[in-house]
Amino acid sequence: MRARPISPDALARELAERIAGHPRGSRVRVVVDGAPPAHPELLADALVAPLRLRGRPVLRVSAADFLRPASLRLEFGRTDPDVFYDDWLDTGALLREVLEPLGPHGSGRALPALWDSRADRAYRLPYQTLPEDGVLLLDGTLLLGRGLPVELSVHLWLSEAALARGTATGERWRLPAYARYEREARPLESADVVIRADRPGRPALQVDG
C-alpha cells in the first residue's frame, strides 16, 4: 500500500465528492472512525459544508453520545480495556435510533444523541428527519468490525507510537483495546478509505498499488 500526502481541505473535498457521487434518492451512511488522538470528529465536521454545497443534506452524529449508562459501562471498573472495547458503546441503540432508520427502507427519522455520558443522563433531544438524498456523518472510535450497516467507512489510522504519544496519561489504560482493535477489526483492510494521521495537519490517503 502507498500513501498519498494530501492537505486537510483537499481531503475533505475529495471525500465529499466520493460521498456525493452515491446515487440520488437514497441516504448515505458514513462512519468516520479513529482513536481520539486522530480526531475523527474534526474530519466529520469538515465534510458537512462541502457536502451541503453539493446538494446533500447532512446529519451529524457522534458515537460518544450513544454510550451505555455509567452503571453498565463501569460495572467492572473504570479502566478495563476489554470492557471499553466490548461494552462501552450501546451498539443496539445506535442501530435502532440512527443506522436502521436511515437505511434503504427506514423512516428517515433519527435521534442525533441519546446519552450524555458526562452528566450520565439522557439528552432528551427531538428526532430529526434526514431527506432521502441526505448523508449521515457518524464519528467515533472502535466502530469497525461491529457489523454497523454503512455505505462508506473511513478510518484515521495512527501508528502504535503516534497513538501512544497522543493518548493522555489518564487514558493510557485504553491502549491495549486499540491494539486489540488492530488485530481483530483490521481497520487498515476493512475500511473503505484509510487515512494515515500520524502527522497532525498533514494526512496521507492510503491508495492501492
FIZABA-653455 format. One line per field, with one value per residue: x, y, z of N, C-alpha, C, O in turn; residue number from 1. Coordinates in pm, whole numbers, plus 50000, padded with zeros to 5 digits. Example, Ala and Ser with C-alpha at 12.3 -4.5 7.8 and 13.67 -1.06 7.14 Angstrom:
n.X [51319 / 51285]
n.Y [49431 / 49775]
n.Z [50780 / 50708]
ca.X [51230 / 51367]
ca.Y [49550 / 49894]
ca.Z [50780 / 50714]
c.X [51320 / 51290]
c.Y [49670 / 50003]
c.Z [50780 / 50787]
o.X [51424 / 51341]
o.Y [49668 / 50114]
o.Z [50846 / 50804]
seq [1 / 2]
***
This chain:
n.X [50083 / 50046 / 50086 / 49934 / 50024 / 49814 / 49634 / 49441 / 49208 / 49184 / 49149 / 48898 / 48739 / 48778 / 48675 / 48412 / 48328 / 48334 / 48140 / 47912 / 47883 / 47737 / 47435 / 47151 / 46850 / 46872 / 46978 / 47305 / 47511 / 47777 / 48066 / 48311 / 48596 / 48824 / 49095 / 49084 / 49314 / 49345 / 49134 / 48865 / 48621 / 48671 / 48730 / 48485 / 48323 / 48438 / 48345 / 48085 / 48011 / 48117 / 47963 / 47702 / 47721 / 47723 / 47467 / 47370 / 47189 / 47284 / 47330 / 47478 / 47626 / 47755 / 47924 / 48001 / 47789 / 47623 / 47686 / 47677 / 47492 / 47666 / 47641 / 47630 / 47842 / 48069 / 48065 / 48244 / 48469 / 48669 / 48880 / 48916 / 49036 / 48920 / 48646 / 48598 / 48640 / 48444 / 48195 / 48131 / 48009 / 47674 / 47566 / 47329 / 47139 / 47242 / 47209 / 46927 / 46825 / 46952 / 47114 / 46957 / 46700 / 46789 / 46854 / 46807 / 46531 / 46429 / 46267 / 46376 / 46385 / 46582 / 46760 / 46963 / 47136 / 47175 / 47265 / 47414 / 47721 / 47886 / 47724 / 47575 / 47307 / 47002 / 46983 / 46742 / 46661 / 46488 / 46370 / 46523 / 46467 / 46609 / 46643 / 46587 / 46805 / 47004 / 47296 / 47440 / 47676 / 47876 / 48081 / 48344 / 48511 / 48669 / 48477 / 48458 / 48417 / 48196 / 47975 / 47818 / 47576 / 47672 / 47730 / 47976 / 48295 / 48537 / 48863 / 49081 / 49404 / 49652 / 49991 / 50138 / 50322 / 50256 / 49995 / 50035 / 50184 / 49994 / 49791 / 49632 / 49764 / 49585 / 49427 / 49570 / 49537 / 49365 / 49506 / 49571 / 49322 / 49304 / 49514 / 49413 / 49200 / 49331 / 49422 / 49186 / 48965 / 49098 / 49139 / 49289 / 49249 / 48976 / 48837 / 48679 / 48806 / 49124 / 49309 / 49617 / 49729 / 49941 / 50089 / 49997 / 49769 / 49876 / 49772 / 49771 / 49654 / 49569 / 49644 / 49586 / 49835]
n.Y [49880 / 50226 / 50565 / 50872 / 51199 / 51465 / 51770 / 51885 / 52029 / 51954 / 51683 / 51674 / 51776 / 51579 / 51348 / 51433 / 51456 / 51187 / 51079 / 51229 / 51131 / 50900 / 50728 / 50934 / 50984 / 50801 / 50755 / 50814 / 50651 / 50728 / 50637 / 50774 / 50680 / 50646 / 50658 / 50871 / 51060 / 51098 / 51247 / 51197 / 51328 / 51586 / 51558 / 51456 / 51679 / 51858 / 51769 / 51847 / 52108 / 52099 / 51887 / 51984 / 52194 / 52048 / 51975 / 51793 / 51715 / 51701 / 51502 / 51512 / 51292 / 51162 / 50881 / 50884 / 50990 / 50783 / 50605 / 50351 / 50379 / 50486 / 50301 / 50057 / 50069 / 50098 / 49892 / 49684 / 49814 / 50110 / 50111 / 49898 / 49756 / 49566 / 49570 / 49833 / 49809 / 49617 / 49680 / 49950 / 50111 / 50157 / 49964 / 49853 / 50058 / 50254 / 50134 / 50103 / 50364 / 50526 / 50415 / 50210 / 50340 / 50523 / 50373 / 50191 / 50121 / 50263 / 50495 / 50747 / 50911 / 51004 / 50982 / 51228 / 51227 / 51033 / 50966 / 51149 / 51113 / 51239 / 51380 / 51167 / 51107 / 51107 / 51281 / 51378 / 51485 / 51600 / 51393 / 51390 / 51445 / 51306 / 51381 / 51184 / 51214 / 51260 / 51266 / 51077 / 51151 / 50990 / 50989 / 50833 / 50598 / 50278 / 50157 / 49995 / 49655 / 49582 / 49523 / 49734 / 49885 / 50057 / 50282 / 50382 / 50359 / 50525 / 50535 / 50672 / 50625 / 50552 / 50504 / 50274 / 50408 / 50681 / 50683 / 50621 / 50847 / 51048 / 50991 / 51077 / 51080 / 50985 / 50820 / 50612 / 50352 / 50254 / 50176 / 49895 / 49814 / 49943 / 49817 / 49559 / 49611 / 49663 / 49405 / 49249 / 49385 / 49485 / 49744 / 49869 / 49711 / 49661 / 49903 / 50129 / 50361 / 50468 / 50677 / 50794 / 50924 / 51011 / 51245 / 51542 / 51755 / 51696 / 51484 / 51159 / 50985 / 50655 / 50447 / 50200 / 49983]
n.Z [50000 / 49924 / 50034 / 49981 / 50018 / 50133 / 50161 / 50446 / 50363 / 50092 / 50127 / 50255 / 50047 / 49850 / 49972 / 50009 / 49743 / 49672 / 49843 / 49772 / 49521 / 49536 / 49442 / 49379 / 49570 / 49769 / 50105 / 50244 / 50456 / 50652 / 50822 / 51027 / 51156 / 51427 / 51665 / 51958 / 51954 / 51681 / 51605 / 51478 / 51478 / 51391 / 51119 / 51030 / 51086 / 50906 / 50665 / 50640 / 50530 / 50255 / 50156 / 50178 / 49998 / 49770 / 49744 / 49929 / 50208 / 50556 / 50845 / 51153 / 51377 / 51680 / 51799 / 52061 / 52194 / 52231 / 52431 / 52687 / 53000 / 53301 / 53510 / 53383 / 53201 / 53359 / 53532 / 53589 / 53669 / 53605 / 53430 / 53251 / 52968 / 52795 / 52854 / 52782 / 52506 / 52429 / 52554 / 52610 / 52409 / 52312 / 52103 / 52010 / 52053 / 51884 / 51637 / 51636 / 51673 / 51489 / 51262 / 51136 / 51091 / 50901 / 50689 / 50373 / 50374 / 50577 / 50808 / 50801 / 51019 / 51283 / 51594 / 51715 / 51936 / 52230 / 52498 / 52751 / 52852 / 53033 / 53215 / 53276 / 53195 / 53003 / 52689 / 52580 / 52330 / 52034 / 51763 / 51438 / 51091 / 50808 / 50472 / 50169 / 49999 / 50175 / 50397 / 50648 / 50889 / 51092 / 51365 / 51557 / 51780 / 51756 / 51591 / 51366 / 51248 / 51392 / 51254 / 51169 / 50964 / 50696 / 50420 / 50353 / 50494 / 50680 / 50797 / 51030 / 51065 / 51308 / 51389 / 51626 / 51790 / 51748 / 51843 / 52112 / 52189 / 52156 / 52333 / 52628 / 52962 / 53158 / 53008 / 52909 / 52978 / 52792 / 52571 / 52521 / 52423 / 52176 / 52047 / 52035 / 51867 / 51625 / 51571 / 51559 / 51431 / 51214 / 51076 / 50872 / 50655 / 50644 / 50627 / 50396 / 50314 / 50401 / 50606 / 50680 / 50977 / 51134 / 51140 / 51260 / 51096 / 50852 / 50667 / 50503 / 50227 / 50195 / 49924 / 49670 / 49531]
ca.X [50000 / 50114 / 50011 / 49947 / 50002 / 49703 / 49602 / 49310 / 49099 / 49170 / 49094 / 48755 / 48675 / 48782 / 48580 / 48279 / 48297 / 48305 / 48012 / 47806 / 47870 / 47642 / 47311 / 47050 / 46729 / 46896 / 47067 / 47439 / 47558 / 47924 / 48129 / 48448 / 48645 / 48963 / 49122 / 49070 / 49420 / 49331 / 49023 / 48769 / 48511 / 48708 / 48712 / 48341 / 48275 / 48490 / 48271 / 47948 / 47993 / 48129 / 47850 / 47585 / 47744 / 47693 / 47324 / 47340 / 47163 / 47373 / 47303 / 47599 / 47603 / 47878 / 47903 / 48021 / 47658 / 47548 / 47749 / 47587 / 47499 / 47783 / 47616 / 47661 / 47972 / 48178 / 48028 / 48360 / 48583 / 48679 / 48999 / 48928 / 49038 / 48830 / 48512 / 48596 / 48628 / 48323 / 48069 / 48100 / 47917 / 47543 / 47552 / 47187 / 47072 / 47292 / 47138 / 46783 / 46788 / 47021 / 47156 / 46846 / 46603 / 46847 / 46886 / 46728 / 46387 / 46400 / 46175 / 46448 / 46383 / 46691 / 46789 / 47102 / 47216 / 47092 / 47310 / 47522 / 47800 / 47946 / 47621 / 47513 / 47162 / 46957 / 46978 / 46602 / 46654 / 46386 / 46416 / 46542 / 46441 / 46709 / 46582 / 46639 / 46936 / 47090 / 47415 / 47472 / 47818 / 47889 / 48221 / 48365 / 48630 / 48644 / 48345 / 48461 / 48412 / 48075 / 47863 / 47733 / 47541 / 47705 / 47767 / 48118 / 48369 / 48664 / 48942 / 49201 / 49497 / 49770 / 50088 / 50139 / 50398 / 50179 / 49881 / 50085 / 50221 / 49877 / 49694 / 49654 / 49810 / 49471 / 49357 / 49665 / 49485 / 49289 / 49595 / 49551 / 49198 / 49334 / 49597 / 49319 / 49124 / 49416 / 49429 / 49058 / 48886 / 49187 / 49084 / 49364 / 49196 / 48830 / 48779 / 48676 / 48905 / 49218 / 49389 / 49725 / 49715 / 50050 / 50141 / 49881 / 49757 / 49940 / 49724 / 49808 / 49547 / 49622 / 49597 / 49635 / 49946]
ca.Y [50000 / 50355 / 50674 / 50996 / 51318 / 51548 / 51871 / 51860 / 52082 / 51869 / 51556 / 51693 / 51789 / 51451 / 51258 / 51484 / 51416 / 51043 / 51056 / 51288 / 51051 / 50789 / 50756 / 51019 / 50913 / 50712 / 50814 / 50759 / 50646 / 50732 / 50632 / 50825 / 50605 / 50666 / 50681 / 51013 / 51150 / 51123 / 51343 / 51169 / 51425 / 51704 / 51525 / 51450 / 51818 / 51924 / 51720 / 51899 / 52218 / 52059 / 51803 / 52070 / 52266 / 51955 / 51946 / 51681 / 51745 / 51625 / 51484 / 51477 / 51213 / 51110 / 50758 / 50917 / 51022 / 50658 / 50514 / 50297 / 50448 / 50452 / 50181 / 49941 / 50088 / 50091 / 49789 / 49602 / 49902 / 50222 / 50105 / 49765 / 49779 / 49476 / 49624 / 49951 / 49762 / 49538 / 49713 / 50091 / 50162 / 50094 / 49935 / 49832 / 50188 / 50322 / 50071 / 50126 / 50505 / 50602 / 50350 / 50141 / 50436 / 50594 / 50274 / 50195 / 50108 / 50325 / 50609 / 50872 / 50983 / 50955 / 51054 / 51273 / 51196 / 50960 / 50964 / 51239 / 51029 / 51321 / 51403 / 51036 / 51117 / 51116 / 51415 / 51415 / 51567 / 51554 / 51322 / 51471 / 51373 / 51325 / 51351 / 51065 / 51243 / 51305 / 51193 / 51065 / 51151 / 50933 / 50974 / 50758 / 50514 / 50134 / 50135 / 49891 / 49519 / 49562 / 49495 / 49851 / 49898 / 50189 / 50280 / 50417 / 50364 / 50598 / 50511 / 50752 / 50528 / 50600 / 50402 / 50248 / 50514 / 50805 / 50665 / 50632 / 50987 / 51135 / 50950 / 51141 / 50988 / 50922 / 50729 / 50515 / 50217 / 50213 / 50136 / 49755 / 49800 / 49983 / 49710 / 49451 / 49657 / 49639 / 49261 / 49185 / 49457 / 49505 / 49861 / 49901 / 49629 / 49658 / 50034 / 50165 / 50467 / 50475 / 50800 / 50786 / 51050 / 51024 / 51382 / 51632 / 51856 / 51651 / 51347 / 51089 / 50896 / 50527 / 50407 / 50069 / 49983]
ca.Z [50000 / 49924 / 50096 / 49904 / 50103 / 50089 / 50261 / 50508 / 50280 / 49974 / 50173 / 50276 / 49916 / 49780 / 50036 / 49981 / 49606 / 49670 / 49911 / 49690 / 49399 / 49554 / 49369 / 49441 / 49607 / 49882 / 50203 / 50251 / 50594 / 50651 / 50954 / 51033 / 51271 / 51464 / 51807 / 51989 / 51909 / 51537 / 51594 / 51369 / 51480 / 51312 / 50977 / 51004 / 51081 / 50786 / 50549 / 50638 / 50435 / 50114 / 50116 / 50158 / 49873 / 49661 / 49748 / 50017 / 50349 / 50643 / 50987 / 51227 / 51498 / 51740 / 51876 / 52203 / 52251 / 52239 / 52525 / 52790 / 53128 / 53382 / 53591 / 53299 / 53137 / 53457 / 53630 / 53624 / 53688 / 53513 / 53345 / 53191 / 52822 / 52723 / 52871 / 52696 / 52367 / 52403 / 52620 / 52633 / 52308 / 52304 / 51961 / 51981 / 52044 / 51765 / 51525 / 51645 / 51669 / 51385 / 51139 / 51068 / 51034 / 50787 / 50588 / 50249 / 50395 / 50705 / 50814 / 50786 / 51146 / 51367 / 51717 / 51699 / 52055 / 52326 / 52637 / 52790 / 52943 / 53139 / 53316 / 53296 / 53182 / 52864 / 52632 / 52556 / 52210 / 51940 / 51643 / 51318 / 50967 / 50703 / 50342 / 50101 / 49941 / 50283 / 50439 / 50789 / 50922 / 51226 / 51407 / 51681 / 51791 / 51766 / 51529 / 51262 / 51300 / 51472 / 51165 / 51151 / 50823 / 50640 / 50278 / 50340 / 50620 / 50672 / 50918 / 51054 / 51125 / 51380 / 51427 / 51770 / 51858 / 51744 / 51931 / 52249 / 52215 / 52157 / 52433 / 52757 / 53067 / 53224 / 52917 / 52853 / 53003 / 52674 / 52460 / 52482 / 52344 / 52039 / 51991 / 52003 / 51750 / 51508 / 51545 / 51535 / 51331 / 51099 / 51006 / 50750 / 50547 / 50639 / 50595 / 50254 / 50297 / 50513 / 50609 / 50779 / 51050 / 51231 / 51144 / 51270 / 50992 / 50727 / 50644 / 50380 / 50186 / 50152 / 49792 / 49625 / 49437]
c.X [50087 / 50025 / 50039 / 49922 / 49893 / 49673 / 49466 / 49194 / 49075 / 49111 / 48942 / 48681 / 48669 / 48682 / 48437 / 48236 / 48260 / 48169 / 47897 / 47784 / 47780 / 47510 / 47215 / 46927 / 46748 / 46995 / 47201 / 47484 / 47710 / 47973 / 48272 / 48506 / 48790 / 48977 / 49115 / 49185 / 49416 / 49217 / 48929 / 48654 / 48542 / 48693 / 48564 / 48281 / 48316 / 48416 / 48133 / 47929 / 48010 / 48018 / 47725 / 47599 / 47710 / 47548 / 47284 / 47312 / 47246 / 47316 / 47431 / 47562 / 47738 / 47845 / 47923 / 47891 / 47566 / 47622 / 47645 / 47595 / 47618 / 47763 / 47645 / 47803 / 48087 / 48154 / 48148 / 48487 / 48593 / 48792 / 49022 / 48926 / 48944 / 48684 / 48495 / 48573 / 48490 / 48193 / 48038 / 47996 / 47786 / 47510 / 47405 / 47112 / 47115 / 47224 / 46991 / 46746 / 46848 / 47038 / 47043 / 46740 / 46656 / 46891 / 46790 / 46577 / 46344 / 46310 / 46243 / 46452 / 46487 / 46708 / 46935 / 47192 / 47123 / 47135 / 47429 / 47606 / 47865 / 47847 / 47552 / 47361 / 47127 / 46955 / 46835 / 46590 / 46544 / 46450 / 46431 / 46520 / 46547 / 46645 / 46651 / 46773 / 47040 / 47205 / 47423 / 47623 / 47830 / 48036 / 48228 / 48491 / 48588 / 48511 / 48344 / 48459 / 48291 / 47953 / 47769 / 47703 / 47567 / 47742 / 47914 / 48180 / 48505 / 48737 / 49064 / 49298 / 49615 / 49863 / 50084 / 50210 / 50320 / 50058 / 49923 / 50120 / 50097 / 49774 / 49728 / 49689 / 49693 / 49394 / 49449 / 49623 / 49406 / 49377 / 49583 / 49425 / 49224 / 49423 / 49509 / 49238 / 49202 / 49417 / 49295 / 48976 / 48964 / 49142 / 49159 / 49311 / 49044 / 48767 / 48781 / 48781 / 48993 / 49302 / 49494 / 49739 / 49824 / 50096 / 50023 / 49883 / 49818 / 49898 / 49781 / 49701 / 49608 / 49560 / 49655 / 49755 / 50079]
c.Y [50125 / 50458 / 50802 / 51115 / 51406 / 51650 / 51839 / 51911 / 51996 / 51733 / 51566 / 51703 / 51655 / 51352 / 51302 / 51446 / 51269 / 51014 / 51108 / 51211 / 50930 / 50826 / 50844 / 50934 / 50812 / 50779 / 50742 / 50766 / 50630 / 50727 / 50682 / 50776 / 50639 / 50685 / 50831 / 51102 / 51180 / 51219 / 51314 / 51268 / 51549 / 51678 / 51518 / 51591 / 51887 / 51880 / 51785 / 52004 / 52174 / 51967 / 51887 / 52153 / 52179 / 51907 / 51829 / 51729 / 51652 / 51618 / 51437 / 51406 / 51165 / 50985 / 50782 / 50954 / 50901 / 50555 / 50463 / 50383 / 50400 / 50326 / 50053 / 49949 / 50061 / 49984 / 49709 / 49686 / 50005 / 50208 / 49965 / 49781 / 49687 / 49522 / 49749 / 49911 / 49702 / 49604 / 49861 / 50144 / 50084 / 50071 / 49918 / 49962 / 50263 / 50265 / 50113 / 50272 / 50583 / 50522 / 50279 / 50238 / 50511 / 50499 / 50280 / 50191 / 50175 / 50446 / 50742 / 50956 / 50922 / 51043 / 51098 / 51244 / 51132 / 50983 / 51057 / 51166 / 51110 / 51347 / 51272 / 51046 / 51131 / 51260 / 51466 / 51512 / 51514 / 51476 / 51422 / 51383 / 51408 / 51289 / 51234 / 51089 / 51274 / 51211 / 51194 / 51064 / 51111 / 50919 / 50894 / 50676 / 50368 / 50094 / 50024 / 49753 / 49490 / 49530 / 49612 / 49870 / 50041 / 50172 / 50314 / 50424 / 50429 / 50575 / 50600 / 50665 / 50600 / 50483 / 50384 / 50360 / 50645 / 50798 / 50681 / 50776 / 51075 / 51102 / 51011 / 51037 / 50915 / 50825 / 50622 / 50371 / 50165 / 50156 / 49988 / 49732 / 49838 / 49879 / 49590 / 49485 / 49633 / 49492 / 49206 / 49254 / 49482 / 49626 / 49899 / 49825 / 49642 / 49792 / 50058 / 50270 / 50469 / 50601 / 50784 / 50923 / 51070 / 51168 / 51479 / 51740 / 51816 / 51506 / 51290 / 50986 / 50766 / 50488 / 50272 / 50086 / 50018]
c.Z [50000 / 49991 / 50019 / 49996 / 50044 / 50198 / 50324 / 50424 / 50157 / 50011 / 50191 / 50142 / 49844 / 49840 / 50007 / 49839 / 49599 / 49731 / 49825 / 49560 / 49414 / 49486 / 49448 / 49475 / 49718 / 49977 / 50203 / 50397 / 50592 / 50795 / 50940 / 51165 / 51300 / 51613 / 51836 / 51944 / 51758 / 51508 / 51476 / 51364 / 51396 / 51163 / 50943 / 50996 / 50951 / 50660 / 50534 / 50529 / 50290 / 50067 / 50091 / 50030 / 49752 / 49667 / 49834 / 50159 / 50439 / 50784 / 51054 / 51356 / 51548 / 51820 / 52025 / 52272 / 52255 / 52324 / 52624 / 52916 / 53212 / 53463 / 53515 / 53244 / 53234 / 53563 / 53678 / 53638 / 53577 / 53412 / 53288 / 53039 / 52746 / 52736 / 52785 / 52550 / 52339 / 52444 / 52637 / 52535 / 52313 / 52157 / 51923 / 51965 / 51919 / 51640 / 51522 / 51619 / 51552 / 51256 / 51065 / 51015 / 50911 / 50677 / 50470 / 50271 / 50526 / 50693 / 50785 / 50912 / 51239 / 51490 / 51713 / 51818 / 52157 / 52470 / 52657 / 52894 / 53054 / 53251 / 53356 / 53301 / 53035 / 52817 / 52615 / 52438 / 52118 / 51824 / 51529 / 51195 / 50863 / 50569 / 50272 / 50034 / 50048 / 50315 / 50590 / 50805 / 51069 / 51261 / 51535 / 51676 / 51808 / 51702 / 51424 / 51326 / 51385 / 51385 / 51146 / 51002 / 50773 / 50493 / 50257 / 50478 / 50596 / 50804 / 50920 / 51133 / 51190 / 51406 / 51579 / 51845 / 51861 / 51836 / 52077 / 52283 / 52234 / 52264 / 52568 / 52864 / 53132 / 53137 / 52859 / 52880 / 52883 / 52563 / 52425 / 52400 / 52198 / 51971 / 51951 / 51879 / 51621 / 51471 / 51497 / 51425 / 51203 / 51015 / 50879 / 50630 / 50533 / 50603 / 50445 / 50221 / 50421 / 50498 / 50718 / 50845 / 51155 / 51248 / 51146 / 51163 / 50859 / 50700 / 50514 / 50350 / 50136 / 50019 / 49756 / 49534 / 49502]
o.X [50190 / 49904 / 50155 / 49811 / 49882 / 49686 / 49384 / 49091 / 48961 / 49034 / 48868 / 48574 / 48567 / 48613 / 48349 / 48121 / 48166 / 48091 / 47796 / 47680 / 47749 / 47478 / 47201 / 46904 / 46654 / 47085 / 47210 / 47495 / 47763 / 47927 / 48346 / 48470 / 48869 / 48882 / 49138 / 49159 / 49475 / 49206 / 48916 / 48595 / 48452 / 48649 / 48521 / 48198 / 48240 / 48423 / 48072 / 47840 / 47926 / 47982 / 47651 / 47499 / 47674 / 47512 / 47177 / 47403 / 47274 / 47260 / 47487 / 47479 / 47826 / 47751 / 47867 / 47882 / 47446 / 47622 / 47540 / 47694 / 47665 / 47858 / 47681 / 47875 / 48191 / 48215 / 48154 / 48598 / 48534 / 48798 / 49136 / 48821 / 48892 / 48607 / 48390 / 48494 / 48428 / 48090 / 47926 / 47904 / 47786 / 47436 / 47362 / 47029 / 47033 / 47188 / 46939 / 46647 / 46802 / 46982 / 47034 / 46695 / 46578 / 46958 / 46701 / 46503 / 46237 / 46281 / 46177 / 46516 / 46480 / 46676 / 47023 / 47314 / 47007 / 47052 / 47530 / 47568 / 47897 / 47881 / 47481 / 47295 / 47212 / 46928 / 46810 / 46516 / 46511 / 46567 / 46362 / 46549 / 46571 / 46598 / 46760 / 46849 / 47153 / 47212 / 47413 / 47691 / 47798 / 48109 / 48133 / 48568 / 48484 / 48441 / 48240 / 48493 / 48283 / 47842 / 47653 / 47796 / 47491 / 47781 / 47972 / 48125 / 48577 / 48680 / 49142 / 49276 / 49670 / 49818 / 50032 / 50165 / 50317 / 50023 / 49854 / 50090 / 50097 / 49679 / 49841 / 49648 / 49702 / 49306 / 49409 / 49669 / 49382 / 49326 / 49584 / 49421 / 49173 / 49410 / 49529 / 49212 / 49146 / 49414 / 49291 / 48923 / 48905 / 49110 / 49100 / 49326 / 48991 / 48655 / 48872 / 48840 / 48942 / 49359 / 49461 / 49759 / 49803 / 50138 / 49957 / 49984 / 49812 / 49981 / 49831 / 49663 / 49689 / 49438 / 49761 / 49773 / 50182]
o.Y [50130 / 50440 / 50837 / 51132 / 51421 / 51619 / 51772 / 51844 / 51968 / 51676 / 51478 / 51645 / 51621 / 51281 / 51219 / 51408 / 51231 / 50934 / 51039 / 51225 / 50864 / 50944 / 50829 / 50828 / 50744 / 50851 / 50625 / 50875 / 50533 / 50804 / 50638 / 50824 / 50659 / 50724 / 50911 / 51213 / 51278 / 51268 / 51396 / 51290 / 51609 / 51765 / 51568 / 51619 / 51963 / 51949 / 51778 / 51990 / 52207 / 51968 / 51863 / 52179 / 52229 / 51809 / 51771 / 51781 / 51538 / 51715 / 51334 / 51453 / 51130 / 50983 / 50709 / 50951 / 50914 / 50436 / 50524 / 50453 / 50287 / 50250 / 49952 / 49849 / 50007 / 49987 / 49670 / 49636 / 49990 / 50286 / 49921 / 49817 / 49727 / 49512 / 49769 / 49974 / 49732 / 49588 / 49894 / 50215 / 49960 / 50148 / 49963 / 49976 / 50330 / 50339 / 50154 / 50300 / 50692 / 50558 / 50288 / 50219 / 50557 / 50540 / 50365 / 50252 / 50146 / 50494 / 50839 / 51061 / 50803 / 51161 / 51012 / 51237 / 51172 / 51017 / 51046 / 51159 / 51054 / 51337 / 51267 / 51002 / 51164 / 51351 / 51585 / 51611 / 51396 / 51493 / 51523 / 51264 / 51525 / 51176 / 51191 / 50994 / 51311 / 51097 / 51299 / 50984 / 51189 / 50846 / 50889 / 50683 / 50339 / 50008 / 49965 / 49736 / 49383 / 49512 / 49593 / 49870 / 50133 / 50064 / 50278 / 50486 / 50392 / 50593 / 50604 / 50637 / 50695 / 50374 / 50470 / 50402 / 50713 / 50896 / 50746 / 50823 / 51165 / 51178 / 50997 / 50922 / 50794 / 50755 / 50549 / 50278 / 50044 / 50093 / 49956 / 49642 / 49773 / 49855 / 49529 / 49398 / 49589 / 49457 / 49125 / 49187 / 49498 / 49611 / 49956 / 49869 / 49635 / 49795 / 50014 / 50268 / 50471 / 50628 / 50762 / 51025 / 51139 / 51208 / 51497 / 51807 / 51892 / 51415 / 51362 / 50909 / 50767 / 50494 / 50234 / 50189 / 50021]
o.Z [50068 / 50003 / 49995 / 50046 / 49922 / 50317 / 50262 / 50414 / 50122 / 49934 / 50149 / 50126 / 49785 / 49767 / 49984 / 49817 / 49529 / 49679 / 49807 / 49497 / 49315 / 49475 / 49570 / 49416 / 49757 / 49933 / 50168 / 50454 / 50539 / 50880 / 50852 / 51272 / 51208 / 51681 / 51745 / 51897 / 51713 / 51395 / 51386 / 51258 / 51338 / 51088 / 50839 / 50909 / 50893 / 50558 / 50428 / 50445 / 50207 / 49949 / 49996 / 49963 / 49646 / 49601 / 49815 / 50224 / 50402 / 50836 / 51016 / 51433 / 51469 / 51900 / 52106 / 52395 / 52280 / 52295 / 52643 / 52937 / 53196 / 53483 / 53575 / 53240 / 53194 / 53670 / 53795 / 53621 / 53470 / 53317 / 53277 / 52985 / 52641 / 52641 / 52724 / 52480 / 52237 / 52378 / 52677 / 52576 / 52317 / 52095 / 51816 / 51875 / 51856 / 51548 / 51419 / 51551 / 51519 / 51153 / 50943 / 50902 / 50828 / 50582 / 50467 / 50195 / 50579 / 50583 / 50749 / 50915 / 51271 / 51489 / 51708 / 51801 / 52171 / 52554 / 52589 / 53011 / 53160 / 53369 / 53456 / 53395 / 52952 / 52896 / 52633 / 52446 / 52123 / 51794 / 51522 / 51196 / 50835 / 50552 / 50312 / 50013 / 50015 / 50270 / 50653 / 50741 / 51158 / 51194 / 51613 / 51581 / 51867 / 51755 / 51397 / 51443 / 51445 / 51436 / 51112 / 50921 / 50805 / 50449 / 50154 / 50569 / 50503 / 50911 / 50825 / 51251 / 51135 / 51442 / 51651 / 51952 / 51963 / 51901 / 52155 / 52393 / 52317 / 52284 / 52617 / 52855 / 53157 / 53186 / 52768 / 52813 / 52873 / 52470 / 52306 / 52316 / 52107 / 51851 / 51847 / 51796 / 51521 / 51352 / 51405 / 51337 / 51096 / 50897 / 50788 / 50516 / 50422 / 50552 / 50375 / 50113 / 50533 / 50392 / 50835 / 50777 / 51255 / 51357 / 51043 / 51141 / 50763 / 50709 / 50428 / 50438 / 50044 / 50001 / 49806 / 49469 / 49435]
seq [1 / 2 / 3 / 4 / 5 / 6 / 7 / 8 / 9 / 10 / 11 / 12 / 13 / 14 / 15 / 16 / 17 / 18 / 19 / 20 / 21 / 22 / 23 / 24 / 25 / 26 / 27 / 28 / 29 / 30 / 31 / 32 / 33 / 34 / 35 / 36 / 37 / 38 / 39 / 40 / 41 / 42 / 43 / 44 / 45 / 46 / 47 / 48 / 49 / 50 / 51 / 52 / 53 / 54 / 55 / 56 / 57 / 58 / 59 / 60 / 61 / 62 / 63 / 64 / 65 / 66 / 67 / 68 / 69 / 70 / 71 / 72 / 73 / 74 / 75 / 76 / 77 / 78 / 79 / 80 / 81 / 82 / 83 / 84 / 85 / 86 / 87 / 88 / 89 / 90 / 91 / 92 / 93 / 94 / 95 / 96 / 97 / 98 / 99 / 100 / 101 / 102 / 103 / 104 / 105 / 106 / 107 / 108 / 109 / 110 / 111 / 112 / 113 / 114 / 115 / 116 / 117 / 118 / 119 / 120 / 121 / 122 / 123 / 124 / 125 / 126 / 127 / 128 / 129 / 130 / 131 / 132 / 133 / 134 / 135 / 136 / 137 / 138 / 139 / 140 / 141 / 142 / 143 / 144 / 145 / 146 / 147 / 148 / 149 / 150 / 151 / 152 / 153 / 154 / 155 / 156 / 157 / 158 / 159 / 160 / 161 / 162 / 163 / 164 / 165 / 166 / 167 / 168 / 169 / 170 / 171 / 172 / 173 / 174 / 175 / 176 / 177 / 178 / 179 / 180 / 181 / 182 / 183 / 184 / 185 / 186 / 187 / 188 / 189 / 190 / 191 / 192 / 193 / 194 / 195 / 196 / 197 / 198 / 199 / 200 / 201 / 202 / 203 / 204 / 205 / 206 / 207 / 208 / 209]
***
